[in-house]
């Protein structure tokens, strides 16, 4: 027996879903995204490292952001933006999780690697994941500027990050999708900045940092 096509029904549903997604994207504050982009550009000027982190689907977004910043946001001389995702190493995450607690899997990494003047982007729909809250506490203690790509009302992280970018929706799928859009906007902003920056590429060479004022 041949089944009836579901295309007409799915077409109507898809149109509603796309309208819902567009509404969520339009609710993102452009000024907040601009502030986040500027904060990350200043990290690049200082020769700092931009760290990213998230859980689950947000870990994927954090990883994607770090690779885009490192590969795409480059100066005409070829110097990329120094970016590392703390969610990427299964070995480190399981080691810290096994020996301490899962709440510490990101914080312990930043405690080893982070330096004043670096940057951090946390990606979280709830904004209240314990391991990201612990990470933000380390960032604050180490004078690391922080940006939060958050959902819902921003959760606990909203008051902890220097620049919150909140997607005001309870729908996980659309919030995660909006975070991907924002991460690409941030990448484009840093790429544009890198292509115009007047500072020397020598400052941004791997292993070197801009001299202190």
Secondary structure, 3 states (H helix, E strand, C coil): CCCCCCHHHHHHHHHHHHHHHHHHHHCCCHHHHHHHHHHHHHHHHCCCCEEEEECCHHHHHHHHHHHHHHHHCECCCCCECCEEECCCCHHHHHHHHHHCCHHHCCHHHHHHHCCCCCEEEEEECCCCCHHHHHHHHHHHHCCCEEEEEEECCCCHHHHCCCEEEEECCCCHHHHHHHHHHHHHHHHHHHHHHHHHCCCCHHHHCCCCCCCCC
